[in-house]
Amino acid sequence: MPSPSSARSGPLGDAPVVRRSGEWWLTTPVLSLRVDDPLFAGDLDRFAADLADAQQAVAALRSARCGS
């Protein structure tokens, strides 16, 4: 699991949340709110790590399928 400081910046899938400069932000078209709750931020870090792992697994499966 990446530490909060090493997690990459960017959106979290289709969720209305984005990581900027090491902080999580809830976003809407009108405004953004910084996530101040460390437990919630930790959950977002874990979800981001799990999502990245899943995306890598899918890419590996597609690569193996195309290479056969």
GROMACS elastic network, one bead per residue, 0.5 to 0.9 nm:
[ bonds ]
;  ai    aj funct       b0    kb
    1     7     6  0.88647   500
    1    45     6  0.78704   500
    1    46     6  0.66381   500
    1    48     6  0.89684   500
    1    49     6  0.58084   500
    1    50     6  0.81900   500
    2     5     6  0.79221   500
    2     6     6  0.58737   500
    2     7     6  0.55397   500
    2     8     6  0.88671   500
    2    45     6  0.73914   500
    2    46     6  0.80506   500
    2    48     6  0.89356   500
    2    49     6  0.66889   500
    3     6     6  0.52513   500
    3     7     6  0.61569   500
    3    45     6  0.76830   500
    4     7     6  0.54156   500
    4     8     6  0.87507   500
    4    22     6  0.62059   500
    4    23     6  0.78778   500
    4    41     6  0.84785   500
    4    42     6  0.78185   500
    4    45     6  0.65910   500
    5     8     6  0.83413   500
    5    21     6  0.83674   500
    5    22     6  0.54462   500
    5    23     6  0.85725   500
    6    22     6  0.77263   500
    7    19     6  0.83261   500
    7    22     6  0.71608   500
    7    45     6  0.74538   500
    7    48     6  0.82688   500
    7    49     6  0.81930   500
    8    19     6  0.74601   500
    8    20     6  0.85153   500
    8    21     6  0.88122   500
    8    22     6  0.79408   500
    9    18     6  0.72870   500
    9    20     6  0.53279   500
    9    21     6  0.67923   500
    9    22     6  0.70991   500
    9    23     6  0.86743   500
   10    17     6  0.86743   500
   10    18     6  0.53293   500
   10    19     6  0.51506   500
   10    20     6  0.66064   500
   11    14     6  0.74862   500
   11    15     6  0.74100   500
   11    16     6  0.77370   500
   11    17     6  0.60337   500
   11    19     6  0.62997   500
   11    20     6  0.88415   500
   12    15     6  0.56827   500
   12    16     6  0.76106   500
   12    17     6  0.60336   500
   12    18     6  0.58854   500
   12    19     6  0.77213   500
   12    44     6  0.84756   500
   12    47     6  0.84782   500
   12    48     6  0.64158   500
   12    51     6  0.82481   500
   13    16     6  0.85071   500
   13    17     6  0.85580   500
   13    48     6  0.84739   500
   13    51     6  0.79527   500
   14    17     6  0.82821   500
   15    18     6  0.81119   500
   15    26     6  0.88274   500
   15    27     6  0.89572   500
   16    25     6  0.84585   500
   16    26     6  0.58493   500
   16    27     6  0.52440   500
   16    28     6  0.66971   500
   17    24     6  0.68217   500
   17    25     6  0.54871   500
   17    27     6  0.55177   500
   17    28     6  0.86304   500
   17    32     6  0.88180   500
   17    44     6  0.88942   500
   18    23     6  0.82968   500
   18    24     6  0.57417   500
   18    25     6  0.53120   500
   18    26     6  0.66169   500
   18    27     6  0.71211   500
   19    22     6  0.62402   500
   19    23     6  0.54333   500
   19    25     6  0.61483   500
   19    26     6  0.89772   500
   20    23     6  0.53416   500
   20    24     6  0.63840   500
   20    25     6  0.72956   500
   21    24     6  0.84733   500
   23    34     6  0.71253   500
   23    35     6  0.72639   500
   23    36     6  0.87656   500
   23    41     6  0.80778   500
   24    33     6  0.85906   500
   24    34     6  0.60062   500
   24    35     6  0.54209   500
   24    36     6  0.83341   500
   24    41     6  0.65347   500
   24    44     6  0.78637   500
   24    45     6  0.88482   500
   25    32     6  0.61274   500
   25    33     6  0.53680   500
   25    35     6  0.54703   500
   26    31     6  0.85068   500
   26    32     6  0.55438   500
   26    33     6  0.51370   500
   26    34     6  0.63182   500
   26    35     6  0.67886   500
   27    30     6  0.79295   500
   27    31     6  0.61107   500
   27    33     6  0.64882   500
   27    34     6  0.87238   500
   28    31     6  0.53658   500
   28    32     6  0.61679   500
   28    33     6  0.88544   500
   29    32     6  0.82311   500
   33    36     6  0.89046   500
   35    38     6  0.78451   500
   35    40     6  0.75071   500
   35    41     6  0.65351   500
   36    39     6  0.89386   500
   36    40     6  0.81500   500
   36    41     6  0.75274   500
   37    40     6  0.53799   500
   37    41     6  0.61761   500
   37    42     6  0.86213   500
   38    42     6  0.59916   500
   38    43     6  0.85659   500
   39    42     6  0.50385   500
   39    43     6  0.62709   500
   39    44     6  0.86966   500
   40    43     6  0.50057   500
   40    44     6  0.62668   500
   40    45     6  0.86586   500
   41    44     6  0.50013   500
   41    45     6  0.62062   500
   41    46     6  0.87122   500
   42    46     6  0.62476   500
   42    47     6  0.85578   500
   43    46     6  0.51210   500
   43    47     6  0.60932   500
   43    48     6  0.85245   500
   44    48     6  0.60087   500
   44    49     6  0.85476   500
   45    48     6  0.51189   500
   45    49     6  0.62288   500
   45    50     6  0.86544   500
   46    49     6  0.50876   500
   46    50     6  0.61416   500
   46    51     6  0.85278   500
   47    50     6  0.50407   500
   47    51     6  0.60184   500
   47    52     6  0.85485   500
   48    51     6  0.50507   500
   48    52     6  0.61456   500
   48    53     6  0.86119   500
   49    52     6  0.51335   500
   49    53     6  0.62113   500
   49    54     6  0.86501   500
   50    53     6  0.50620   500
   50    54     6  0.61522   500
   50    55     6  0.86130   500
   51    54     6  0.50678   500
   51    55     6  0.61456   500
   51    56     6  0.86292   500
   52    55     6  0.51011   500
   52    56     6  0.62319   500
   52    57     6  0.86602   500
   53    56     6  0.51491   500
   53    57     6  0.62179   500
   53    58     6  0.87199   500
   54    57     6  0.50442   500
   54    58     6  0.62070   500
   54    59     6  0.85827   500
   55    58     6  0.51774   500
   55    59     6  0.61662   500
   55    60     6  0.86188   500
   56    59     6  0.50425   500
   56    60     6  0.61198   500
   56    61     6  0.86215   500
   57    60     6  0.50699   500
   57    61     6  0.62068   500
   57    62     6  0.86472   500
   58    61     6  0.50733   500
   58    62     6  0.61687   500
   58    63     6  0.85230   500
   59    62     6  0.51225   500
   59    63     6  0.60579   500
   59    64     6  0.85606   500
   60    63     6  0.50329   500
   60    64     6  0.60739   500
   60    65     6  0.84931   500
   61    64     6  0.51174   500
   61    65     6  0.60452   500
   61    66     6  0.85793   500
   62    65     6  0.50406   500
   62    66     6  0.61154   500
   62    67     6  0.84625   500
   63    66     6  0.52198   500
   63    67     6  0.60343   500
   63    68     6  0.87571   500
   64    67     6  0.50554   500
   64    68     6  0.63183   500
   65    68     6  0.55220   500
